[in-house]
Amino acid sequence: MVSGILTGLKSIQQYDDDVQAAKEAASRPKVTWFGVQPDTKANFQPLQELDPDSPNYSEKNGLGFLAVEHTPPGAEGYRRKALCTAEDEGRCVGCEQHKYLNKIQDPDYKGEWKQKVSLYLNGLVTDAVDDKGNKLDPFVAVLNRSRGPKSTIAPVIVDWAVDEGSITDTVFTIKSTKTGNQPRDISYSTTPKPAKKKINPEDYELFDLADAVRSVPYEEQAAYYGLVSADSDSADEPAAKSADTDTDEWA
């Protein structure tokens, strides 16, 4: 096919689907994500609890939550992660990919498609700096970090909630340390301390966490993940070969 020319109904439909997906992505509310510049630190004070029985629970602010997701392989795979639909729909492309690539013992597969649990939580960010080292004013952002075995942020926050009963009265100082030459070669440490200054979480405008996670119907998942084939009805037929990439938990 000549570049720029669509041949066949499948190509035309795929183009229409891509255009529609781009429009939907552009229309979604923007979310400010929490991040820490390499070799710096920032404070994150949650503005939501993780359990309605917490003594500091706010019905207005709602709850942060843990999400079960899939992330496709590749350096930019995290931009296309989506909720696992195995429980709700009874089928899920991410689960099928993981099952198939394990079944055929693909030597390049490192388990990137497996279910991963990550924390979504609104919080007040203070003492952060931009990429030029300029100190930023306090702002609200959504923290999204894996709760995997190599993670060091989400487990500390969740464990603190379990042990102390509340997190909105705690400041988590998160330090970022560069460990290599690649952008994701970063390690993190998290230190919780009771907040010195009391704040009212309801004084802040939060992001809707429903806009932060991506829920994709099963029929649209293959295209969303960028797989070669949309035929994922059978775990015996792969939608795409795995990429040779290292996607260890990073935060």
Secondary structure, DSSP 8 states (H G I E B T S, - for coil): --TT---SHHHHHHHHHHHHHHHHHHHS----B----TT-EEEEEESSBS-TTSTT--TTT-B-EEEEEE--SSTTGGGG-EE--HHHHS--HHHHHHHHHHHTT-TT--STTS-EEEEEEEEEEES-B-TTS-B---EEEEEEEE-STT-SSHHHHHHHHHHHS-STTEEEEEEEEE-SSSTT-EEEEEEEEE-SS---GGGS----HHHHS----HHHHHHHHT-S----S-TTS-SS-----------
